[in-house]
Structures are given as structure tokens and as C-alpha cells.
Amino acid sequence: MRNILFSLSLLFIISCGNKNEENTEVKLEEATMELKVGEEVTTESGLKYEVLTLGTGEKPTASDKVEVHYHGTLLDGTVFDSSVDRGETIKFGLNQVIKGWTEGLQLMPTGSKFKFTIPSELAYGERKTGSIPPNSTLIFEVELFSIEKAFVDTDFNLPGKEEVTESGLRMIIHKEGSGDVAKVGQTVYVHYTGLLETGKKFDSSHDRGQPFSFKLGQGRVIKGWEEALALMKPGEKRTLIIPPELGYGERAAGPIPPNSILIFEVELVKAL
């Protein structure tokens, strides 16, 4: 199944302006709270959850990727999105969805099914999103099937500020550069390490001992690289999470399978 994290699927639209870098990890007392089937609990943030079925597996963290079935309705019962109706589970990064999901799924042992009542401030707030009116409380029944642990940032291992562009390119800025951003027509010199979502490395300029160079804006590299490098200054370090449509799409490229999300740790050495 193609991962739809970066598609236009309603639930998973990412807002650049409303990304909340705080409270992505649930509080310890909430994470360790005894779960009881049929009991409705309200967390400190205002999220309500009810355990419908209690699994026995591991709970995900905010940085993990999960596989779920879900059914989403408004308070009046109107269905606005449902993987159950489509008959296909979905996989996504837990820190790439609405705040209520990021918090709520961290409470779920694998194999569980929960009902979440998510206030608008933990969902889409004052903005209309598809068929969801502004200031809507959302109700989801979610079943958690599996967890995939996040890859480890081994090269930079630094905290950073996250940005998501309109195209779906996600970037984590580890170190700001200086001077002017790289311009179309300039030759850029880049050190990078490329990984699949599993963390498997498929390419690295570090292994060759010299940066990779190319002329920006000439279509010599994937779209995600063209977009990212045009926003970077010399000396800047970023992690790029590139959806398939900005990478190699439906075609395989060497060790890269079709429809792969690509992760690059990139340093712009210079632009001439």
C-alpha cells in the first residue's frame, strides 16, 4: 500500500503555520495510567478517550510510524473520512497529524481500539478543512495494528526547527547557514547521507570523501532537493523528508523501491 502521509487525504493535511513543537510526547502520568475498557477519560489537554478494546502490545512514541484503521465523524454523526470504508489501513508518522492524534495514539497499546473525542484546538481549530466546518469537535474510532520505530539521525544528532512546504517537503533545520541563499544557476556543493524510512542507507557523499556538486535549477536532481537547496545558505544543515512525488515517484532507482519516502541529511557546503 502506498503511504498516503503526504497526500491530500483529509486527516493528514499538514499545516506549516500551526505546527506545535511542544507537547508531542504525552505526560508520564498519562502514558502510565491504567487503562480500563469502557471508561471515558479526559486528559489535561482536553482530549477525551474511551478504550473499546485493550491490546497488549507496545505503545508508540511521537516519532514513530504507525499503521491504523480509523473512522471519523462530526458530533452529528456525519462521516468525513474513514479508512474502514475504503477497506485499507494507512501508515503515517505520528508527529505529522493533528495534535489530538499525536497525543491519543501514544496512549494505545498495539492491538487496541480507542474512541477519541478531539476538541477543535487539538484538531483544525478555526479553519475549515474539506467537509469539516471551523471549530469542529471530531470523533474518531481508531484501531492500532503496528508500530515502526523512527530512524535515528546518526550523522547530525542535533535538535532542530521543523518546516513543511506547500509541496509536502518536510525539513528539520539543525544549523542555520550564513550569507545568501543558493540561487538558480549557481553550482552548489553538498554533503549528504540518504536513507530509506527503515533507516537503511542507500547513498552518502561522506563515504566518498567529497561533496556532491551540481548546478541548481537545471533538473539534475530530484524535485525535493531542488526545492530544499534553494532555501538554504552555505553552512546550513537540514534533514529532508521527501515524499515520493518529490523523489522518484513510482519508479525504482537502484536500491530505492518505488513510491519511497526518502530521508536526506544535507549540508550545503558552498554555492558559487
Phi, psi and omega per residue, in radians:
M1 nan 2.317 3.107
R2 -1.233 2.283 3.111
N3 -1.165 2.233 -3.071
I4 -1.851 0.353 -3.132
L5 -0.952 -0.667 -3.054
F6 -1.769 0.232 3.108
S7 -1.502 -3.030 3.132
L8 -1.596 0.243 3.071
S9 -0.914 2.295 -2.928
L10 -0.906 -0.871 -3.032
L11 -1.086 -0.535 -2.918
F12 -1.831 0.277 3.008
I13 -1.126 2.270 -3.081
I14 -1.776 2.295 3.121
S15 -1.744 2.081 -3.142
C16 -1.114 -0.672 -3.013
G17 -1.397 -0.348 -3.040
N18 -1.897 0.234 -3.127
K19 -1.095 2.174 -3.131
N20 -1.809 1.917 -3.112
E21 -1.386 -0.150 -3.136
E22 -1.711 2.743 3.003
N23 1.057 0.505 3.056
T24 -1.354 -0.406 3.059
E25 -1.706 2.343 3.123
V26 -1.225 2.689 3.141
K27 -1.148 2.598 -3.063
L28 -0.996 -0.740 -3.084
E29 -1.185 -0.526 3.088
E30 -1.316 -0.703 -3.109
A31 -1.152 -0.529 -3.087
T32 -1.767 0.053 -3.128
M33 -1.093 2.455 3.106
E34 -1.182 2.253 -3.118
L35 -1.676 2.337 -3.133
K36 -2.228 2.286 3.138
V37 -1.099 2.304 3.068
G38 1.551 -0.163 -3.122
E39 -1.622 2.265 3.096
E40 -1.604 2.276 -3.095
V41 -2.188 2.464 3.044
T42 -1.952 2.194 -3.134
T43 -1.447 3.029 -3.116
E44 -1.050 -0.535 -3.108
S45 -1.352 -0.273 -3.074
G46 1.852 -0.055 3.077
L47 -1.234 2.297 3.054
K48 -1.867 2.414 3.070
Y49 -2.444 2.620 3.062
E50 -2.286 2.281 3.113
V51 -1.415 2.022 3.086
L52 -1.576 -0.756 3.055
T53 -2.421 2.317 -3.088
L54 -1.815 2.047 3.085
G55 -1.465 3.117 -3.079
T56 -2.134 0.084 -3.073
G57 -1.500 -2.981 -3.126
E58 -1.266 2.631 3.027
K59 -1.601 2.506 3.106
P60 -1.350 2.812 2.960
T61 -1.844 2.985 -3.053
A62 -1.096 -0.409 -3.094
S63 -1.641 -0.016 -3.094
D64 -1.458 2.869 3.011
K65 -1.818 2.410 -3.068
V66 -2.218 2.757 3.026
E67 -2.049 2.201 -3.050
V68 -2.455 2.842 2.772
H69 -1.931 2.527 3.111
Y70 -2.584 2.755 3.105
H71 -2.439 2.027 -3.040
G72 -1.950 2.295 3.129
T73 -2.348 2.800 2.948
L74 -1.459 3.063 -3.122
L75 -1.087 -0.487 -3.135
D76 -1.490 0.083 3.100
G77 1.631 -0.064 3.128
T78 -1.138 2.189 3.111
V79 -1.430 2.192 3.109
F80 -1.935 -0.302 3.117
D81 -2.920 2.485 -3.104
S82 -2.823 2.022 3.005
S83 -1.249 -0.458 3.110
V84 -1.090 -0.786 3.134
D85 -1.136 -0.558 3.124
R86 -1.388 -0.276 3.107
G87 1.271 0.481 -3.088
E88 -2.573 2.176 3.070
T89 -1.184 2.855 3.095
I90 -2.239 2.731 3.068
K91 -2.126 2.487 3.137
F92 -2.823 2.797 3.032
G93 -1.326 2.288 -2.994
L94 -1.164 -0.440 3.124
N95 -1.594 0.274 3.140
Q96 -1.976 0.254 -3.092
V97 -2.157 -3.116 -3.123
I98 -1.034 2.676 -3.015
K99 -1.007 -0.655 -3.133
G100 -1.096 -0.608 3.077
W101 -1.256 -0.779 -3.135
T102 -1.004 -0.755 3.124
E103 -1.248 -0.848 -2.986
G104 -1.154 -0.728 -3.083
L105 -1.207 -0.382 3.084
Q106 -1.233 -0.226 3.094
L107 -1.552 -0.154 -2.978
M108 -1.691 2.090 2.913
P109 -1.169 2.525 3.100
T110 -0.982 2.384 -3.072
G111 1.694 -0.071 -3.117
S112 -1.529 2.806 2.961
K113 -2.270 2.139 -3.105
F114 -2.089 2.700 2.922
K115 -1.895 2.188 3.130
F116 -1.971 2.357 2.957
T117 -1.949 1.951 -2.942
I118 -1.929 2.008 3.102
P119 -1.140 2.763 -3.018
S120 -1.028 -0.574 -3.117
E121 -1.205 -0.278 3.049
L122 -1.811 0.138 3.131
A123 -2.151 -1.945 -3.065
Y124 -1.868 0.069 3.031
G125 1.053 -2.342 -3.020
E126 -1.476 -0.078 -3.084
R127 -1.670 2.538 3.046
K128 -1.352 2.357 3.137
T129 -2.307 1.873 -3.083
G130 1.018 -2.174 3.139
S131 -1.577 0.109 3.133
I132 -1.588 2.054 3.132
P133 -1.190 2.860 3.056
P134 -1.037 2.635 3.052
N135 1.015 0.611 -3.090
S136 -1.559 2.359 2.897
T137 -1.426 2.327 -3.076
L138 -1.968 2.496 3.102
I139 -2.057 2.217 3.131
F140 -2.237 2.393 2.837
E141 -1.801 2.145 -3.015
V142 -2.213 2.292 3.046
E143 -2.010 2.160 -3.090
L144 -1.672 2.067 -3.089
F145 -1.678 -0.749 -3.051
S146 -2.740 2.862 3.133
I147 -2.237 2.412 2.960
E148 -2.068 2.150 -3.107
K149 -1.181 2.518 -3.137
A150 -1.190 2.647 3.060
F151 -1.206 2.743 -3.128
V152 -1.763 2.283 3.132
D153 -1.343 1.540 -2.988
T154 -1.457 -0.465 -3.076
D155 -1.378 -0.856 -3.082
F156 -1.639 -0.804 3.118
N157 0.890 0.798 -3.090
L158 -2.191 2.637 3.009
P159 -1.240 2.936 3.136
G160 -2.904 2.967 3.097
K161 -1.695 2.337 -3.056
E162 -1.730 2.442 3.041
E163 -2.326 2.553 3.050
V164 -2.262 2.217 -3.118
T165 -1.548 2.957 -3.131
E166 -1.088 -0.485 -3.115
S167 -1.294 -0.271 -3.079
G168 1.819 0.025 3.083
L169 -1.294 2.198 3.104
R170 -1.867 2.335 -3.106
M171 -2.322 2.417 3.029
I172 -2.005 2.030 -3.078
I173 -1.552 1.975 -3.118
H174 -1.592 -0.628 -3.089
K175 -2.559 2.199 3.108
E176 -1.274 2.537 3.058
G177 -1.609 -2.974 3.141
S178 -2.398 2.786 -3.119
G179 1.489 -2.674 -3.098
D180 -1.591 2.651 3.046
V181 -1.169 2.702 3.112
A182 -1.107 2.473 -3.071
K183 -2.010 2.639 3.063
V184 -0.976 2.323 -3.116
G185 1.722 -0.350 3.079
Q186 -1.362 2.668 2.990
T187 -1.569 2.137 -3.120
V188 -1.844 2.509 3.127
Y189 -2.000 2.099 -2.936
V190 -2.261 2.279 2.897
H191 -1.688 2.417 -3.079
Y192 -2.691 2.757 2.909
T193 -2.275 2.262 -3.128
G194 -1.895 2.320 -3.114
L195 -2.308 2.648 2.926
L196 -1.419 3.009 3.137
E197 -1.053 -0.471 3.128
T198 -1.268 -0.188 -3.055
G199 1.652 -0.053 -3.141
K200 -1.259 2.189 3.139
K201 -1.356 2.334 3.096
F202 -2.027 -0.237 3.138
D203 -2.922 2.625 3.118
S204 -2.833 2.221 3.036
S205 -1.211 -0.460 3.125
H206 -1.086 -0.631 3.130
D207 -1.141 -0.501 -3.140
R208 -1.560 -0.206 3.063
G209 1.387 0.232 3.092
Q210 -2.693 2.615 -3.128
P211 -1.213 2.716 3.059
F212 -1.543 2.382 -3.133
S213 -2.144 2.547 3.065
F214 -2.819 2.833 3.139
K215 -1.554 2.144 -3.061
L216 -1.203 2.395 3.065
G217 1.525 0.142 -3.117
Q218 -1.790 0.071 3.105
G219 1.297 0.385 -3.112
R220 -1.442 -0.287 -3.116
V221 -2.226 3.004 -3.126
I222 -1.136 2.734 -3.058
K223 -1.013 -0.668 -3.140
G224 -1.060 -0.651 3.085
W225 -1.200 -0.804 3.140
E226 -0.985 -0.783 -3.115
E227 -1.167 -0.796 -3.071
A228 -1.175 -0.822 -3.077
L229 -1.135 -0.504 3.109
A230 -1.256 -0.125 3.109
L231 -1.869 -0.046 -3.003
M232 -1.826 2.629 3.060
K233 -1.863 2.719 3.105
P234 -0.946 2.388 -3.121
G235 1.588 -0.097 -3.074
E236 -1.423 2.499 3.108
K237 -2.153 2.263 3.128
R238 -2.437 2.659 2.867
T239 -1.761 2.240 3.131
L240 -1.873 2.276 3.022
I241 -1.973 1.897 -2.905
I242 -1.913 2.063 3.112
P243 -1.209 2.821 -3.063
P244 -0.952 -0.665 -3.080
E245 -1.192 -0.286 3.051
L246 -1.828 0.052 3.118
G247 -1.984 -2.001 -3.105
Y248 -1.872 0.082 3.051
G249 1.036 -2.338 -3.042
E250 -1.492 -0.034 -3.120
R251 -1.747 2.574 3.032
A252 -1.350 2.623 3.109
A253 -2.407 1.670 -3.084
G254 1.067 -2.159 -3.129
P255 -1.406 0.020 -3.103
I256 -1.592 2.051 3.138
P257 -1.214 2.835 3.035
P258 -1.014 2.629 3.051
N259 1.027 0.614 -3.101
S260 -1.552 2.379 2.876
I261 -1.416 2.279 -3.059
L262 -1.938 2.495 3.121
I263 -2.098 2.126 3.127
F264 -2.135 2.296 2.951
E265 -1.706 1.995 -2.913
V266 -2.166 2.393 2.990
E267 -2.199 2.133 3.046
L268 -1.444 1.878 -3.081
V269 -1.296 -0.856 3.115
K270 -2.838 2.839 3.084
A271 -2.380 2.132 -3.048
L272 -2.141 nan nan
